[in-house]
Amino acid sequence: MADSRHAFVTDFGHRRRACGACTECDVRDLAVCAALDEDELSALESIMSTVTIEANTVLVTEGDPLKRVYTLTAGMLRLSTLLPDGRRQIVGFLMPGDFLGLADEDTYSQTAEAVAPSRLCSFQSARMSELVERFPRLKDRLHGMTRQALRQARDSQIILGRLAPVEKLASFLIAIARRAEAREKTADVVALPMTRIDIADYLGLTIETVSRSFTKLKAQGVIRLAAPHLVEIVDRRALEAVAGIAFS
């Protein structure tokens, strides 16, 4: 189970970014700020601060008032919710460029924790709402990102609907690989900074079943475990055949 500590923020607060940081950002073309021209970015930067958190640190907690929204610029976040019996269900992972707070209204609908050391741009939700009204293209960009998040949620439902554990794992690896492709990274080597426990909680499996499924895919020559947190897809078509689905 992840550490439940609240987020440690550098300098004990939200740290203002230096002017020009947006134009130099590695995820500029993927993040919400892609909707703005360079001469419009100053308005966004004026309400922005930077947050850095260590692995297994809580950024926001399910049910807390929504006061800030975030763009992940480095690292990875896990999104989770508590089931009625108190168990944790991981419902997704955020990658650099993703926006936290898209579908939330007055409260956070999920808990967000850092899988690895992470950096985020932070915005007061009220001031971001003001900018959205000021720049229609920003509103359109957020709507587009919301639709993308809904597609990812649909893909997650498809993954969880697979009958065999190895099908679930194959589908998960394909989904992560395709999201990496959107970030101009090779899809043949998939980075998995999350733990096997995280993957098990996401897929609704035990950690032992996840480990056996990795071993099975490896034995079939479909993947290679290049390192503890790296999986090489040796045969993409075979992996897709195991998954038995095609993501949009």
N, C-alpha and C positions, 0 to 999 in steps of 0.2 A: 504493500500500500504506500502511496506517495506521501512524502512529508507534508504535514498540514500547516506548516508555518506560513504566516502572511509574507507577502513579497518584501524583500529587502531592496530598496531603491537607492541607487548611487547617490552619495552626498546627502542621504537621509531625506530625499525629496525628489521631485521631478526636476531634472536638470535641463535647462534651456540649451537647445542645439545652436551651434554657430551658424551665422548667416551663410547661405549657399549650400547647406548640408543636403537639401533636397535634390539639387541638380547633380550632386556627387554620389547619391545613394545607389547601391547596387541593385535595388529592387524598384527603382524609379518607374520603369515601364510596366511593372506588374501591380504596383500599389494604387491606392485610390488617387494619389497625387498625379497619376498619369493623365488625368482629365484636364489638368491645368497647364497653361503655357508658363514659360520661365518667368515672364513678367508678372504672373498671377500667383506664383508660389510664395511670395513674401507674405501674402495674407494668410496662407496656411502655416507658414513658419512662425508667424506672430502668435499663434495659439498653441504651438507645439512644444512639447518637452520630451526628453529621452528617459526611458526607464531601462535599466539592466537588472536581470534577476538570475540567480543561480539555479542549477538543476534541482528539480523536486520542490520548488518554491511556488506557493500559491500567488497568482496575480489578482484574480477576482474569484469570489465565491458565489455559488448558486444562491439566488434569493436576495443578495445584497442590492441596495439601490444602485442604479446605473448612473454613475457620475462622470465616467470617462470612457472613451472608445480608443481603440488601439490599432496600429498597423505593425505587424511583426516584420522586422527588417533582418534579423539574424537568429538562428536557433530553431527551436520547434516547441509548440505548446500542445498539451493534451487537453481535450475537452471531456468533461465527465459529468454525470448526474447521479444522484443517490436514488436507489430503488427503494420501494416501501419497506423492504426487509433490512435496509441499512447497507446493502452491498453497493459497490461502485460499479457503474457501467460507463466505460469509455465510449464516447459517441463520435469522436473524430480527432484529427490532428491538424494543427495549423502550421503552414510552411511560410517561409519568407515571402512577403507580398500580400499575405492574407490579412483580412480585416476582422477585428473582434468587436462585436456589438451590432452586427448587421440587423438581425431579426429581433433583438431585444428591445423592450420598450422602457418600462419603469424600473425593472430589475434585471439582473443577469440570469439568464435561463440555464446556464451551465457554469461549472467551476473550470477555470483555466489555470493550468500549472505548467511550469517549464519542464520539458523533457531533458533539455540540455541548456547550458548557459545561453541566455537569450537577450536580445535587445529589441525594444519597441519604441515607436513614436506614439506619444500619448496626447490625447486631445480632450478637453472638457466637452462633454456631449452637447451641452446647451450652445456652446460657441461653434461647434462643428455644425449643428443644425442651422445656425445663422449663416455660415458659409455656404451650406448647401442651397439655401434660398438665394444667396447672392450670386452663385455660379451654377446655372442650370446644368452645365456639363458635369459638374461634380455630383449632382443628384443622379444624373443618368449613369454615371460610373458606379455609384453605390447600388443603384438598381440592378445593373449588370452583374455586379459582384454578388448580390443577393441571389440572383437567378443561378449563378454558378454554384453557390453554396447549397442551394436546393438540389441541383443536379448531383452534387457530391453526396448529399444526404440520401438521395434516391439510390445511388450506387452502393452506399453503405447498407441500405435495406436489402439490396440484391445480394450483397456479400453474406449478410446474416441469414438470408434465405437458402443458401446452399446447404445441401443435406450432409455431404461428407466434409469432415474437417480439412482434408487436403484441398478440396475445392475452395473452401473459405480462404485458406492461406494463399492459394494461387491467385484468387481474385484480389486479395489485399495487395499482393506484390505488384500485380498489373496496375492497380489503381495508383499506388505510390509511384511507380515508374512513369506513368502517364503524366502525373502532376510534376514530376521532375523534368520531363520533356518540355513542359510549358515554361520552365525556368532555364531553358537552354542548357540543360545538363544531360549527359549521356543516360539513356534509359537502360543500358545493359548492366550497369552497376548501380544497385539501389542502396542508398544509405538508410539504415534503420536505427537511428539513435535511441529509439524507445526500447524498453526491456521486453523480454519474452512475456513477462507478466502483463505488461501493457497490451501487447498483441493479443494475449489470451483474453483479457478483459474486454477488448474491443470486439473480438470474434465470438465471444460467448463460449470459450473453450477453457480447458484446464491448461496449465503451463506444460504438463507432461504431454498432452495431446498436441500442442503446438510444436514441441520439440520433435515428436515422432513424425509430424507432418513435414517439417523441414528435412528430417532425415530421409523420408520417403521421396521427396522431390529431388534431393541430392542423389539418392541411389538410382533414380530414373534418368539421371544425367540432364535434368531440366535446369537445375540451378547449381551454383558452386558457392560454398560459404567462404568468401574471400578473406573475411576478418570477422571478429565478433559482431560488428555492427554494419557489415557490408555483405550484400548478397549479389552475386553475379548471375544474371539471367543468361544461361548458355543457349537455350532453345526457346525463343519467344513464342513461336507457334505452338510448341508442345505445352508450354505453360498456359497459354490461352485455351488450348484444348482441354486441359485438366480443369480449368475454371469453368469451361462450358458456357461462357457468356461473352458478349462484346459490349464494352462501355461506349457511350457516345462521346 
